Amino acid sequence: MTLTISLSTMSEQTTVMFNNLVSFLSRFMALTANELDLLKEQLTFREYPKKFTLISEGETEQYLYFVSKGLIHQYFLKDSASVTTDLVAEGTITGSVASFLSGKPSHYFLETMEPAHLISISRQNLSRLYAMDKKWQRFGRILITHFLLQQERHILDNVRYSVRERMVHFAEEFPELMKRAPQRKLASYLDIKPETFSRLKKLLNAKQKNHHAPKSEKK
């Protein structure tokens, strides 16, 4: 289901979604009340069910999304098997960014892994904001830079860390994703063989259980 709203019909749910977006943006820039009202006019508030395909390989990306609630899976197909390139939870942005920027077909699929509440902005509406004020051009650069930095960090982590280090680092930084995302998707994202991922996860769980146990129960 897609909810397109006006300023006068903000529901409690869409107000929460927008406030989540404002909290995210406030980490990078300050926006006045008038600027926030202008931004609202360019956004679409959307609800999607689990396993909804936002974009498929070969389609041209028309939107960037802020995830207010839910989990998004980005992947491509290799020999009919999915290779996970991103797992995006609440509080950040997603989309097939290279396609969005270039206007060329996407190499990726984006699919909801949970029911999702997303705020989208179209390429057309983002361009409209850019034309209004240079501040909005900075807004666009922030969105793109944030995404690219996330991608670069993931690539570097997969290069500089050993398999075990990647697993430990990810588990420490994203404990909720370890619980929410399917194990095979996590293994693919971290470039770890599924059987190795399973073994390491059991070791990490055992270590955490032992760490939190009362001293009398520890060996």
Order of alpha helices (4+ residues) and beta strands (2+ residues): beta-alpha-alpha-beta-beta-beta-beta-beta-beta-alpha-beta-beta-alpha-alpha-alpha-alpha-alpha-alpha
